């Protein structure tokens, strides 16, 4: 059975969850681990093909013709694998599939709800890519920011995965912001603490926290984040701004 790594983001959007997921994929692949990688976007568009590139970036077209999020281009370039239509799923795709099933009578007249029907469909998409490519590890990026109402079904689905396939087969990585206040001359961990608190309130305890920041953060800051967020000190990873990766 494949193991699953889920990458979430907190505090603000555009922190670099996609680059984090792609970089992790590169590291795992370089160690001989076969990976698959996918992204779930919480917007209601079926795909980004009709969206303005000024809003969400340039569309990336996969080998099988799917119009997908630009992060899939990062995945291909970083990890050197071909992604497919199964590698990008949106809220629109999930609801479209569930409504079609309801119209066919697949739910036998039952009341169709977010839990379990939407979350089950999301989990099916997690597992489908594992069946298609038979990887050792599946890396799944959850778009949006923890606390957004649009992301809740996806976060609930990844929470359920630890019960479905076992806690030892799931790893949660949370990418967060540690802002540096020039006036105070120091970085602040409070936004990270609140973001992790929000994540824990829906039943997800992150195993790794990736700290995005303008400036390197001190060892004391790392230890403070580990203490307040209840993770190992070694699991606090710095990701400092860089002009070129």
N, C-alpha and C positions, 0 to 999 in steps of 0.2 A: 504493500500500500504506500502511495505517495504521502509525503509530509507536506503540510501547508504553512506558508508564512504569509501573514496578513499585515499590510502596511497601511496605517491610518495617519491622519494629520490633525493637529490641533492649533488653537490660538488664531491663526490667520490662514488664508489660502495661499497658493503659489509658493510653498515652502521648499518644494523640490522632492515631493514624495516619489514622483516618477524617476528622477535621477537616483534617488536612494534605492528604489527597487531594482533599477537597471544595474547599478553598481554592485549591489548584493548578488544579482544574477551572474555578473562577470566574475566575482570572487568565487562563487560556488562552482561555476563551470571550469575555472582554472584549476580547481582541485578534483576534476574528474567527475563531478556530480551532474547528472542530467537534469535540466530544469525546464519548466514551462512557466510562462509569465502572462498575466492578464490584468486588465484594468476594468473596474466597475465605476461608471459615472452616474451620479444621482439625478441628472436632468431628465426631463420627460420626453425630449426628442428621441426618436427611435435610433437615429445615428447622427453624427455631426455633419453629415453631407450637405444639409440645407442651412447650416448655421453660418453666420458671418465670421470670417476668419479674424476679424478685429475683436470679436467677443471671446473666442475660445482657441484661437490659433489655427494654423494651417492643418487641413485634413490629411491624414496619412492613409494611403490606399495599400491594402495587403495584397499578397500574391493571388489570393482567391477573389479579389475584387471588392472586398468590404471597405467601406469608408469609415475610418476609425479616428480615435483621438490621437493627437500629435505625440503623446507619450509613447505610443507603440513604435514610433520612429526611433526614439531613444532606446527602447528595448532591443530593436534589431541591431542598431549600431554598436551598442555597448556589449551585448551578449552574443552577437553573431549567430542568431537563429531567425528562422522565418516565422513570424506570427501569422495568425489566421483570423477568420471571422469569429472564432470562439474566444479570441483574446480580448475583445472589447464588448462589454455588455452595459446597456443603459437601463434606467428605470422604465423608459418608454418601451424597450424590447420586452422587459419582464412583464409589464402590464398587458402589452399586446398579446403575448403568448397566453397568459392566464385568462384573458377575456375570450380568446378564441377557444380555449379548452372549455370554458363555462358555456359558450354558445353551442358547442358540440355535445354537451351533456356529460363531459368527463367527470364532473364532480357529483353526479347522480342527484342533482337537485338540492345539494347542500348550500348553505350560505357561504359565499366566497369572501374570505377575509385576508387582511394583511398577514396575520399569523393564524393558520400555518401556510396558506396557499401561496402568498407572495414570497415569504421567506423560504419555503420549500423549493420554489422555482429558482430562486437565487442560489440555493445550495446545489441544486441540480447543475447549474452552470459552473460552479466551482469544480464539481466532480467530472463534468463532461470533458473538460480540457485534460484532466488526468487520464481519462479513458482513451482519448484521442491520441495523445503523444507518449503515454506511459513513462512519465518522468519520475525521478527520485524525489524532487521537490517542486511544488507549485508555489510561485510567488504571486500574490494577489494584492494589487493596490486598490484601496477604496477611495474614490475621489471625494472632494468636498472636505468639510471641516467638522470634527466632532462637535455636536451641539446643533448642527443644521437639521431642520426637520426632514429634509429630503434624504438624508443619509441614514435615518433611523432603521428602516427595514434591512439595509445592508449590514449595519452594525449588529442588529439582532441576529441575522443569519450567521455572521462569523462567531458570535457568542455561542450559538447552538452547535457549531462545528466541533467545539472541544468535547461536547457530550456525545456527538454522533460518532466521531472517529477516535476519541481518546485524547486526553490533555497532552500526552507525550508526543502526539503527532501534529500539534499546532503550536505556532510561535506568533506572538503579537508584537509588532514593532510600531512605536508611536513617534512620529516626527513632529517636533514642536519648536517654538521660537523662544529663545532666551535673549530678550532685547537688551542692548547696551545703552544706558542713559548717560549721555555726555556731561550733562549738568551735574549728575551725581558721581560720575566717574566710575561707575560699576554696572555689572550686568544684574538683571533681576530674574529670579526663578519663579516668582509668584504666578505669572501666566501659565507656566508649565505645570505647576502644582494644581491649578484650577482645571486645566485641560485634562490631566490624568484623573482628577476627581470626577469630572464629567463622564469620562470613559468608564471608570469603575462603577459609577452609579447605574450603568446599564449592564453590568456584569462582566466587563472585560478588564482584566488586570494585565497591563503591558509587561512583556518580558524584557524588552529593550527600548530605551528612549534615545532617539537621535536629536541632538540639540543644535538647531540652526542658529548661528549668531554672526554678528559682524566681526567680533574680536574673540580670540581664544578665551575660554572660561577657566577659572582657577580650579585646582584640585579640591579646594574647600567647597566650591560651588557644585562640583560633580558629586561630592559626598552628601551635600545638602539635598540635591535632587534625588539621589538614591534613598536617603533616609525618608523624605516626605512622600516619595512615590512608591516606596516598598519594593525596590528592586536591588539587585547586586550592584556594587560600585563599578564593576567591570562592564556592566550593561548600560552605562551612561556613555554615549558616543558623541564626540564633538564633530560638527560639520560646519566649519567656518567658511564664510564667503571667500570665493576665489574667482579670479577673472577667467580662468580656463581650467577645465576639468580633464 
